[in-house]
Structure formats: structure tokens, C-alpha cells
Amino acid sequence: MPHVSLDTAAGPVDMQFFIATPADNDAQRIDPSRPTVLLIHSVFIGAEIFVEQFTDPALRQCNLVAPMLRAHGTTRGPPLEESYTHQAIAEDVALFMRALQLPACHVVGLAIGANVAMELAVTHPDLVASLTLCSPLALEEPEGNIQARKEIINYWEDAFRSQIPDVPLIQDALYGSEQMTFSNRYSDVHSVRAVTKSSIDYASSNWAPEPEKLMNASVSVNRWHTARPRSGSAAWRTFFGQIRQPMQIIHFDDDVPYPLPVREEIINEFRAAGKEVPMQQVQGTCYGVLVSASDVNPLIYQFVASHSSPSLPPAAPPSGGAALGTPFDTRLAESFPIGEALDALDFDDV
């Protein structure tokens, strides 16, 4: 997979990325004649979380671009520090976009990626054409979520205290993570198994066993979720008032860490800032871009199409033909081949 070298505030970063164009499932550069959709992932499962967007025929009328954030995939850079949160991540994404000479993009962010997308829209408005915010974080992280993620990281760190990793503790950490991202309702979905296995393999080298890599895990799981660049209604309203791009929010009705009242609070603060932001409700979990793609993809496409110039045509009905290929296919097939028993996913190779 391609990488691009970035000179970030923390030091040199070699960022992995994925591109698909209308004509190329695994491209090195975009087609400048087509709109570009930038997809920003959240924690643990990296850019592969968007595999179902990359297979969608309507969205593939656009360029789709997905970077791997630091401490994910094969992106390489300095160990994460406690101060590396949403604003700093947005600066790295801006560097990435400028390095690839991307035009203003229709940005789709998932969970932490949604909050990063908003920071990007305010600090680098020339890079953002529109925002689709899937599962944005609460304005203030609920205490229950904080404690749950601390428990997950405690399991993970304890698993690597000896030379031989403690597999049951790793399983406990991953089970807790899956509860928050997929609500454990979709454990038997092949795509969930594949991206989870791929992410476990990445985490085994990015998040362990050295102390600085364990810090990568702690910062990603804890700080990225709990830290906020601002607090209080007045500060959030001022920030929301600075976002000039068209926006939509997608809420998943089985989002365990961020239920509907969380999204309603965000909508109310946008309204207080003088902005009416539409919220689409979809059945699914926090990481619903994967498990509810058949509902999510038309919402993304319609929004992108309505804010593109020249405008894109309406999405054609499903043809029933073969799915489009993606830059993730080889790795996901190797991680969890189709036909492999669902109970075959274990963590002995971590």
C-alpha cells in the first residue's frame, strides 16, 4: 500500500493511505475530474472500516481516499503523546491532503474521525467541501465510557507484562472494545470478523509490547476519546459557529457509548450557534458504516452529490452484479478467508 512522508509537529511520519477511483480499485492518485471523498477512521479498526464504502457503485463515481492515522496500520512515526488529540490529528490530516494535492474533499468521519473532521473544517476550510459526521463523540465524554475504556486498556497492558502475552487478557480487552463498537450484535458478520482480525494483527505491532507502543494504545483508546479541545456550551457554540461547510450527522440507533440524547445535545448546540444540521437515524451500532452500509452509503452519496459541482447523477438502483474491488481485499481475505469457521478467530498469534 502507498505511503506519503509528512513533516509533522511531532516529527517525521510515514502515512499509509488507500485510494480508489471510478476506474481503479487500488490507485496511487485521484482522478481530478471527479469529486473526492476523504474518509477518517476512529480507533483500533483503521481505514478498513470503510471497506463497504469502497465497494459501493454510487460512491465509486467519486475518488475515495482513506489515510491510516498514527498508531494504526503501517503508518510509522514517533510514539503518541498525551497531547496528541483531535486538533493535532487534524493538522496531520491537513498535511496529508496537501502532500497528495487533494482538492477540497467531502469529508466522512467516524466517531473520533468525525470530531477530527470538524477541527479540520475550521482550521483548514479550503480543504473541506462538506462534512458527514457518523457517530460523533459527546461534547463531554460520559464517565461510564471513560471507565470502560480504562478497563480495556488495563487488560491490554496487563496482557503484555510478561514475555509471553496473556491471551485471555487480550481477549477480554478485545471483547470490551467490540461491545462499544459493534455492541456484540454483529460478531457473526464476516466483514466484522475480517476487519477485527486485521486490526488485531496491526495492534500486535503498533500497540505492544514495548512501553512506548503500550502508550500508543492508551493515548488512542483513552485520550482520543476523552480529551476535548474545549468545554462548556459557550465554547462549543463558538466553535460550531465557525464551521461554514454543509453538514449532516448520521446516528446509529444501537450506539452504546453515544445514544440518541448525545446527538440531540450536539444538534441543539449547533442550533444555538445558528445552524440547522440534519440528523439521519440508521439502524446499527457505533461503527455502523460497516454493518449498516446499505443504509449509510445512499445518505453519504446523496449528500456528496447535492454539494458537488458539477452535480453527480442520482445513485442507480443496485444491479446485482459483482461487488467492486477495494485496496483492502487482499489483506482482509488473508486475515479471515470467506468460508472459515466463525469460531476460528482466536488471538494466539498476537
C-alpha positions, -999 to +999 in steps of 0.1 A: +000+000+000+013+035-007+027+058+019+035+095+020+061+112+041+049+141+063+069+166+084+045+168+113+048+188+146+058+156+164+084+146+138+086+127+105+055+105+098+052+079+070+014+078+065-002+048+048-032+056+027-057+040+003-073+054-029-100+040-052-112+059-083-140+051-107-115+032-129-091+018-104-098-003-073-063+004-058-050+037-072-019+057-064-036+091-072-071+105-076-089+113-108-090+151-108-122+152-129-142+136-101-153+147-066-131+133-038-144+118-006-120+116+023-128+090+050-113+094+085-114+064+107-117+061+145-097+039+169-085+003+167-101-005+133-083+017+108-092+026+072-106-009+066-137+001+085-147+018+052-144-013+030-182-012+023-180+024+011-152+014-013-173-013-028-204+009-033-210+017-071-225+051-064-197+063-041-172+049-066-183+076-090-160+097-067-125+093-056-124+076-022-093+084-001-087+069+034-055+076+054-043+055+083-039+077+113-008+073+136-005+041+156-027+023+130-020+002+100+016+005+087+017+043+093+050+050+111+060+079+133+070+090+168+052+074+197+020+091+206+020+117+234-009+126+257-012+159+239-018+143+205-056+145+202-082+159+178-066+192+168-032+177+163-046+148+143-065+173+121-032+191+114-017+158+103-047+151+080-043+185+065-006+178+058-016+145+043-042+162+020-017+189+009+010+163+003-013+144-021-025+177-036-061+168-029-089+193-037-115+203-012-129+170-001-163+158+011-151+145+045-167+115+062-156+110+097-164+081+120-166+087+158-132+103+166-128+108+129-160+129+129-145+152+156-112+154+137-132+163+106-149+193+124-115+205+136-102+202+100-132+222+086-125+251+110-087+253+108-084+244+071-117+254+055-101+253+020-097+215+023-133+207+032-163+208+009-188+191+032-190+171+064-207+138+071-203+131+108-210+095+117-213+088+154-196+120+166-184+119+202-203+135+230-195+171+239-181+157+271-172+121+274-196+102+297-180+088+328-191+053+321-173+053+288-141+066+304-142+038+330-150+011+304-121+022+282-097+024+311-106-012+319-100-022+283-065-007+284-058-022+318-065-056+303-043-049+273-014-036+293-016-064+318-015-089+289+020-078+280+036-076+314+054-109+308+074-121+279+046-143+267+014-124+261-016-134+282-041-144+255-072-145+278-065-109+289-061-098+253-095-115+246-110-096+274-097-063+260-110-071+225-144-082+238-148-049+256-138-030+225-162-049+204-190-042+229-185-005+224-180-005+186-203-033+174-225-040+205-215-077+201-246-079+179-226-084+147-199-108+159-210-133+132-208-109+103-179-119+081-168-083+074-167-076+111-146-107+117-122-098+089-116-062+099-112-072+135-086-098+128-067-074+105-068-048+133-056-073+159-026-081+137-018-044+133-023-037+171+001-065+179+029-044+164+016-009+169+002-012+205+026-037+221+048-050+236+073-021+242+063+006+267+061+033+241+038+011+220+016+004+250+014+042+253+001+043+217-027+021+228-035+042+259-035+075+240-056+061+211-082+044+233-083+068+262-071+103+253-086+103+218-120+096+233-118+117+265-099+148+255-118+177+241-103+209+227-130+229+245-157+226+272-189+242+280-218+253+259-204+287+250-172+273+237-189+246+217-213+271+202-185+294+192-167+265+175-198+252+158-205+287+145-171+287+127-180+257+106-191+271+072-194+239+052-227+219+048-230+192+073-251+161+082-249+138+112-256+101+110-267+085+142-269+047+147-298+036+170-277+009+188-248+032+195-239+020+230-214+047+240-232+076+224-270+071+224-296+095+209-296+121+237-258+127+230-266+135+194-296+157+203-273+177+226-249+183+197-278+193+174-291+217+200-257+234+203-255+237+166-290+253+166-279+277+193-250+286+171-275+295+143-271+263+123-297+237+114-278+204+109-299+174+096-295+142+115-302+109+098-310+079+120-300+045+109-303+011+125-268-001+136-240+003+161-213+029+167-192+016+138-223+013+116-205+024+084-195-012+081-226-032+094-252-008+081-236+003+048-267-004+027-284+024+046-254+047+052-240+047+017-270+063+000-270+090+027-234+098+021-238+097-017-269+119-018-252+145+004-220+145-016-239+147-049-260+176-037-229+196-028-207+188-058-202+209-089-210+197-114-235+177-096-234+139-096-263+119-111-287+101-087-275+068-075-286+039-097-305+011-081-284-020-072-276-040-102-269-073-085-236-076-103-202-084-088-190-061-060-163-037-068-128-045-056-111-024-030-075-018-019-083-038+013-094-070-004-061-090-003-054-082+034-089-089+046-091-121+026-058-133+042-070-121+077-102-140+076-110-160+045-145-165+033-157-199+045-135-200+076-154-210+106-166-181+127-153-196+159-118-199+143-110-163+152-086-166+181-057-145+193-029-170+197-008-153+171-009-119+188 
